Amino acid sequence: MTNPIAPTTNRTETGVNPPPTSPNHLKPSQRMKIPRQQAIEQAAGERVRNFTEVSLGMNEELALQEAARCLECKDPLCIDGCPVSVNILDFIRLIMKKDYIGAVNKIRETNYLPAICGRVCPQESQCEAVCTLGMKHDPVSIGKLERFVADFEREVGLFTPPDIPVRRDEKVAIVGSGPSGLTCAAELAKMGYQVTVFEALHAVGGVLRYGIPEFRLPRDILDLETERIKALGVTIQTNFVVGRTATIDELFDEWGFKAAFLGTGAGTPNFLGIPGESLSGVYSANEFLTRVNLMKAYKFPDHDTPIRIGTQIAVIGGGNTAMDAVRTAKRLGAEKAYLVYRRSRKEIPAREEEIHHAEQEGIEFVLLTNPTRIIGDERSWVKALECQRMDLGEPDSSGRRRPVRVPRSEFLLEVQTVIEAIGQKPNPIIQASTPGLDTSNRGTVIVDEKQLTSRKGVFAGGDLARGGATVILAMRDGRLAAQSIDHYLNPADEAASSSTSLQ
Amino acid sequence: MPVKPKALPMYTIVSRRLLAESIARFEIYAPLIAKKRKPGNFVMVRAVENGERIPLTLVDSDVERGTITLIVQAVGKSTKYLLTLYAGDQLLDVVGPLGNSTPLTEGKNVVCIGGGVGTAELLPITRGLKEKENRIHTIIGGRTRELVILEDEMRACSDNVHVTTDDGSYGRRGTVVDQLNDLINSGETLDAVYAIGPLPMMKAVANATRASGLKTCVSMNALMVDGTGMCGGCRVSVGGEMKFACVDGPEFDGHTVDFDELMLRNRTYSDLEKMADCRL
């Protein structure tokens, strides 16, 4: 019997998991001649005036052309490049055969959120970075193909939840409904466990809901993926702050949970600590994005939560959150939207696609620049950001060249809104309310290679353990934790079943 | 007639009573929150789909009936909407209990000061102090007689109660600070002050106790979006350090809080709030 959750990493054992034979009759040299197909996009001038999705994905014709580029390597490196080991080769072959539902189900074997990953995963640094075709040509657009099959399934409405062969009595609590929690929940539900996800906010998705803007991840996509997790029998309890509404110990002792996964993310914003941060018009990117994404402040006053944006705004930082914030501000009507970053264009940590989109949308990059002070007017509102020019010195421990202050280079940027997107750290509520849960000096929960914390039966992953990473790495942790929880709750089965470890 | 809270849908309003023209007391079915509530805790409430999340102090709870008590003063669009609700209506979202519980002294001589609807937030703290056998001098005040609320409840858990009104329509004409100064000057040995009310009132109380170093605990009602430490909108400067009212507070040492800064920040949306309000 094949285990439905086992990743198909053992690709050489064709007898165990026979790959579909290639329907592509093109020779490798012919495949290499096909240019990388580009997804359809909303024009920049148009999209800066709305919150609908920037990339419209690929249509069937483009997807088939793109799939035909795949060299179908005997030893496909792309699968190793994927943190959750999606069987990319098999799913692309299924696209070639026009079996799009088969393709999305193939992805869902190891990744239960394909419509989300097809949109927000940094494929260029993962699967596509190691694509053999990419060594001499452009890599296969794996992310866009993933998105295509997920969107196809949604449009034709052919989703069927996977079979759950075994039913298990053990209750597992998942804390947080972000990418790690949802993935862990889905994997455990597929194994037959009784899973409840506890979410502090009134809506499901964690950072996918409050952080990532609708123009990158439409809310109906997120809602649909959530419904599909519920279709596995997962209970989602919103308005429940674990640590406050009930503690981990209470969930074990009074609610009957046998194991818990903590995936509460890194939701507490950092501030620079420069003068003027208490002025009106200064936001953390978290607050700014939460007001817009979760509370729909862009629809004020039809929605009650207000947002205030000047005609000139500055976002401080260079990560994906900074890109999201600055592009959101532009859509809210900012005439000048600056991204202030202390290193050069080359070091910006955001995804290349996001940087490119931001540039297209007229975001002004103020590079090699460090903010030193926020200046207010007589009503205590922001009127300018004082900055200093930077130079790049020797590389630091991260390998990036360290920014060095240029003396007497101060200048003023006239803005009415300042948004700080300089990183987040884990929310302290869980740690403070769970005795014996070891944390690092950065506030992250310490886990071993199986995602186990210092507390028996308590596992953790995603940004809570990593301190700030990507959606897909959070999903990888959630998936690994689900397997560890299974081993923890039913160790006897471990020997019986075949290898189910990730690597 | 109050609705019987047996197997009700979550966040059903069980009872509603007007305390003043613009202030109402609600009992809401929320058994999990009721079970965990401690003095000083608050909840975030989102009444309707397009509504804001607003922080409201947990005034009381009844574990048996599974209810929590909230007291709401109609000031903005969301709170005005809440006052249009009656027993049997349902709130969409209520989450909590949030914030740290108030550290309560034991067997001391303390002053509890409530201004306006702040008295509602003070009541559970005063009750907690009473349980810990403190001697309690209570001062409650309001602009006018109508806005002096919960006098009977405060009397029930205080050793003595003084009432002040700005216009002299009830109790002493003056402010709670005038009464506090008299108490300080009376030679009574006081150990701590708990003050909750409008920011200017708490600032004045903190200024009155600063010279003598009388420990003064104040509650920061800052702007919040999530209430769980995520947005940073509720940041306040305490002793020169940035704190979040939702997870580090809501109570802080009144002598180290920067009241002026918070008063200015709290005005950020005042014109937009007026605009939303006009559309009610």
Chai-1 contact restraints between the chains, C-beta under 6 A:
chainA,res_idxA,chainB,res_idxB,connection_type,confidence,min_distance_angstrom,max_distance_angstrom,comment,restraint_id
A,A200,B,T228,contact,1.0,0.0,6.0,A-B,restraint_1
A,H202,B,R46,contact,1.0,0.0,6.0,A-B,restraint_2
A,H202,B,D93,contact,1.0,0.0,6.0,A-B,restraint_3
A,N239,B,D93,contact,1.0,0.0,6.0,A-B,restraint_4
A,N239,B,V95,contact,1.0,0.0,6.0,A-B,restraint_5
A,V241,B,T228,contact,1.0,0.0,6.0,A-B,restraint_6
A,R244,B,P97,contact,1.0,0.0,6.0,A-B,restraint_7
A,R244,B,L98,contact,1.0,0.0,6.0,A-B,restraint_8
A,T245,B,L32,contact,1.0,0.0,6.0,A-B,restraint_9
A,G267,B,M230,contact,1.0,0.0,6.0,A-B,restraint_10
A,T268,B,G229,contact,1.0,0.0,6.0,A-B,restraint_11
A,P269,B,G232,contact,1.0,0.0,6.0,A-B,restraint_12
A,S278,B,E261,contact,1.0,0.0,6.0,A-B,restraint_13
A,S278,B,R265,contact,1.0,0.0,6.0,A-B,restraint_14
A,S280,B,R265,contact,1.0,0.0,6.0,A-B,restraint_15
A,S280,B,T268,contact,1.0,0.0,6.0,A-B,restraint_16
A,S284,B,G232,contact,1.0,0.0,6.0,A-B,restraint_17
A,N286,B,M230,contact,1.0,0.0,6.0,A-B,restraint_18
A,N286,B,C231,contact,1.0,0.0,6.0,A-B,restraint_19
A,E287,B,V225,contact,1.0,0.0,6.0,A-B,restraint_20
A,E287,B,C231,contact,1.0,0.0,6.0,A-B,restraint_21
A,E287,B,G232,contact,1.0,0.0,6.0,A-B,restraint_22
A,E287,B,G233,contact,1.0,0.0,6.0,A-B,restraint_23
A,T290,B,V225,contact,1.0,0.0,6.0,A-B,restraint_24
A,T290,B,C231,contact,1.0,0.0,6.0,A-B,restraint_25
A,P301,B,A276,contact,1.0,0.0,6.0,A-B,restraint_26
A,P301,B,R279,contact,1.0,0.0,6.0,A-B,restraint_27
A,H303,B,N50,contact,1.0,0.0,6.0,A-B,restraint_28
A,D304,B,G51,contact,1.0,0.0,6.0,A-B,restraint_29
A,D304,B,E52,contact,1.0,0.0,6.0,A-B,restraint_30
A,D304,B,K77,contact,1.0,0.0,6.0,A-B,restraint_31
A,D304,B,S78,contact,1.0,0.0,6.0,A-B,restraint_32
A,D304,B,A276,contact,1.0,0.0,6.0,A-B,restraint_33
A,T305,B,E52,contact,1.0,0.0,6.0,A-B,restraint_34
A,P306,B,Y269,contact,1.0,0.0,6.0,A-B,restraint_35
A,P306,B,L272,contact,1.0,0.0,6.0,A-B,restraint_36
A,S380,B,L264,contact,1.0,0.0,6.0,A-B,restraint_37
A,N427,B,G229,contact,1.0,0.0,6.0,A-B,restraint_38
